Amino acid sequence: MLRRFGSARAALDVLPRLARRAERATTVTAVTRAEAEAELAALHRAGARLVCWGEPSYPSALAAIDDAPPILTVLGEAQLLQRPMVAVVGARNASAIGRRLARDLAAELGLGGLVVISGLARGIDAAAHLGALETGSVAVVAGGADIVYPAENRGLYDALARRGAIVAELPLGTEPLARHFPRRNRIISGMALGVVVVEAAARSGSLITARFALEQGREVFAVPGSPLDPRARGCNDLLRHGATLTENAADVLSQLGPQLSGVEPPRPIPSVSIPTTPTSQSHGAAELTGDDGEFELILERLGPTPVAVDELVRQCQMSAAAVATLLLELELAGRVERHPGNLVSSR
């Protein structure tokens, strides 16, 4: 419409007439100035800003895809969107080895000059964000930029808002719904030069991101896994269909090399503690930062058979938030494993 009518004002003026011609069931009208100013005020209060398609600050790789979002809400360091990015995605119920690999891989890719982008989900996404916090990480969320989902990632969300960036297509206050996640995934792949899938089941949402990447002309990388592990089936299938086999960051950097010419490694971002997650480390298991007695209380009630988190809350007589925080630290330390249905077990 901008190209056809020459300006935003002319496009908005003709919008009602075009809507009537299309015989839409509902009337289409432009947002009023008062509504727009109220939204801008809310963005200002949240410390966020709008980045519009066609502006210099809009990610150039994303602008090139067919269905690029016209407007992005950005919370945090917006300049990260101008740097070359790589996506690291994978299973929510990832294995301890998968989380460690994702974290180390993200840290090494960051040192190689890439911003790591992911979806702020539990599992592989969270591990990738943690690994890249020192060098730059961007989270694309399925709701509004002010909505923390899942709630257990509150500490990681706060760290990204301070040291990285949180990006959303939907307005502030929008709760994430199931239909929002696939559209979120096309933004992740669209902003990246390539997508690395660490663990993915046969019908994982990460495979949707990989499919978008192929449609958008991006590189697809996959970490191989055991055929006995259902979390490896999606990655092994990607490899069967031509994805680049990936064991370390060098496999990614060598493939993306021509697109990274002239990119300088970033300066490390000063460390800031994350209240609900362990301190970021490049190698080895995460260090537990909570009270030893609380961890023991959780661990002594866990065994190889998965148990509901609600049951842990009842048995430990702790708040749901406290148990969620302890489980997140234990999960990142490789001591517990999450399962579908909000179940956990010891490893």
N, C-alpha and C positions, 0 to 999 in steps of 0.2 A: 504493500500500500504506500509506503514511503517512496518507493521508486515510481509508482504509477501516478501519485498525486503531488509529489514534490516536497511535501512538508508534513509534519505530524498534525498540525492544526487542520490542514486541508483533508487529510485522511480521516480524522475524527469527525469532521463536519459531514462527510459523505457516508459514514458508517451506518446510520439508521436506514438510509435509503437502500444501501446494498443488502442489509439484513432483510428488509421487506421484500426485495426482489428474490431473495433466496427462499422466501416463504418459511422462515423459521417459526417454530412453535412459540418461542419466547422472544420478547423485544430485546434488541441489543443496543445498549447505550454506553457512551463513554463515562468513565469514572468522573465524578465531580471534582472541582478544584479543592473543595473542603475535605473530601475523602482522601485525595492524594496528599494534601498537607498533613492530615492526621497520620497517614501511614509513614510519611517522611519523619514526622516528629517521633513516632514509635521507634523507627530505625535509629534515630539520633540517641534516644534514651538507652537503647540496647548497645550502642557503640558500633552499629553496623552501617553499611552503606550499600547503595545500589550500583551495579555495573551493568550498563546497557549494551546490547549488540550494536556494533558500529563505533563504539568509543575506543580510544587507544588502550584503555586499561582492561578491555574485554579479552579473555584468552584467545589468542589467534588460532590455535588448533581447534578449539571448540567452535569458533565462528565459521569454520570451513565446512562443518557437517550440515546436512540438509535440514534437520529439525533442531537447530541450535536454539536454546532458550532466549527469548528476547530480553529478559532481565534476570540477573542473578543478585541475590542478597549475599554479601560477603561480611563475615565477622572475623576480625583479626588482621593479619598481615596481608593486605590485598596485593602487595607487590610480588608475592610468591606466585601469583597466577601468570606472571610474565616470564617465569623461568621454565625450562623444559621439564616435563613431568613423566613419570612412569607409574602405572597403577599396579598395586600388589593386592590381590583379593583371594578369597578362599572360604573354606567352610566355617560356619559358626561353631560347630561342635568339633573343632580341630583337635588333633592329637597334640601332646606336649612337644613332640619332635617337630611337628608342623609349625607350631607357634614359635619355637626357637628359631627354626630356619627362616620363617617370615621376618622375624625381628632382626636377625643378623643380615639377611639379604637386604632389607630396607636400609639398615645402617650403612652398608657398603655401597649401595646405590646412591645414597645421599652424599657420601664422601666422593663419589664419582661425578658429582655435579647435578644430580637429578633431584627434583622435589618428588616425594612419594605421595601418591594420592590413593585414597581408599574410601570405604563407606561407613566407617565408625561402628560397624557391627561387632559383636563379640567374636572371639576366636582369631582367625588370621588377620582380619582388618585391624583389630585393636593392637595386635602384636606388631603389625607393619607401621602403624602410627607411632607406637612407642619407640621403635627402632630408629625412626627418622626424625624424632623431635629435635635433635641437636642440629640437624642440617636443613630442615624444612619439610613440613607435612601438611597436606590439605585433605579435609574430610568433606565429602559431598553427602548431605543428609536427605532423607526422603520426606521430611516434613519442613516446618519452618526452621530457620537458623537458630532460633531461641529455644527449640524443643530438644531436650536430651533424650535420645533413644538408642539403645536400651538404657534404663536408669542406672544400671550398674557401671556404665562408662562415664559417670558424672565427672570423676577426677580427670579422665583423659580428655573429655570435652573442654573442661576449664583450661587445661594445659594447652590445647590446640587453639583456644580462643586468645590466649596470651602470646603464644610463641609460634603458632602456625596459622591456619585459616580454616574457617567453616563456611561452606558454600551451600546455598539452597536455591532451588528454582521457585519454590512456593512461598507465599507471604508469611511473615511472622505470625506465630500462634497456630499454624496449621499442624494438626496431629498427623503423623505418618500412617497411611493406610496401605493395604496390600498392593493396590494398583499403582501406588507411587514409586515402589522400589524398582520395577523395570525401567521406568523413565529416568530415575536417578542413575541407574547403571549406564545409560547411554551418555550421560554427562561425564561419568568417570572415564569411560573409554575415549570419549571425544576430546577431553582435555589432555590425554596422555599420548605419548609417542608409541607406547606399547603397553600391553597388559600381561602381568605375570600371575598365573593361577598356581597357588601352592597346594591346596587340597580342595577337592570338589567331588561330591557324590554325583551319581548319574544325572540327577535332575536339579543340581545346585543352581542357585541364582547367579553364582560366579560364571557359569557357562553362558548365561544371558549376556553378561558383560563381555565375555570372549566373542560371542556372536556379533554383538554390536561393533566390537573392535575390527573384526574381519570386514563387516559391511562398510566401515569408515576408513578402511585401508590402513589400519594400524597393525603393528607386529603383535603376535600372540606367543607367549612363552608358557611352558608348563613344566612343573616339577614332577618327575615320575614317582610312583609309589608302588607298594606291594599289591599284587592282584588279589590278595586275601583281604585287603582293607577296603571296605566300600567307599571310604573317603578318597580313595585314589582313582576310582573308576573314571570320573570326569576328566582328570588330568591325563590319564593314560589314553583315553579316547581322543583328546585333543592332539596328543603326540601321534596317534595313529593317523590323524588327518592333516598332519603337516606342521603342527606347532613346534617351536624351537625347544629342544630338550634343555632344561635349565637346572644346573646343580649349584651355581654360585652367581655372584653379581657380574663376574667377567663374561659369562655367557650372554647376559643381557647387554652389557656395555659394548661388547664387540659387535653385536648385531645392530645396535643403534648408533654405532660410531660415526657414520657419515652425517647423521643429523645432530651430532653433538660437537662438531668442529667449532673451536673457539669458545666452548663453554668452560668457565673456570670453576674449580671446586669451591663450594660455598664456605664462608667463614662460619665456624660453629656458633650456634645461638647460645647465649648464657643459660646455664641450667637453672631451672626452677622446679622445686619439688612438686610432685603430684600427690594430692592428699589421699586419694583412694587407690593408687596403683604404685607398684614398685618403681624405684629409680631406673631410668633407661640404661641398659648395658648393651654393648655390642656382642659380647660373647658370654657363654656360660649361663647357668640358671639364674633366675631373678632372685634378689635378696628379699627376704620377708621383713617388712618394716613394722608390723603390728605387734601387739602384746603376745608373748610366747604362750601364756596361759590360754588366751582366746583361741589361738591356732590349735593348741592341743585339744581343747574342748571340741572343736570342729572335727579334727582328724580322728579322734577316738570313736566318734560316732559314724565314721565313714568306713566302708569296706568295698570289696570288688563289686558287690551288688548295688546298682544305682538306687538312691533314695531321694525323695522329693525335698526340695529346698524348704518348703513350708514345714515339713516334718523336722528338719534341722532347727528351724526357728523355734518350734514348740519345745523340742528336747533341750536345746541349749539355753532357753529362756533369755534370748537376746532379741533385739529389734531386727526386723527384716533388713533394714539398711545396713546394720552392723554385720550381719551374716553375709550379705551380698558383697560388702567390702572385703571381708576376710576370704571369701571364696574366690574373689577376683585375684587377690594376691597369691593365694595357693595355686590357682589355675595357671597364672603366669610363671610361677615358680616350678611348675611341672608336678605338683603334688596331688592335684585332683583333676578329674576330667568331667566335662559337661556332656549331657545326653539330651536328646529331644524330650519335650514334656517337662522342662524345668527340673531335670534329675541330675544328680552328681554322684560320682564314686571316687574312691581313692585309686591312685595309680601304683 
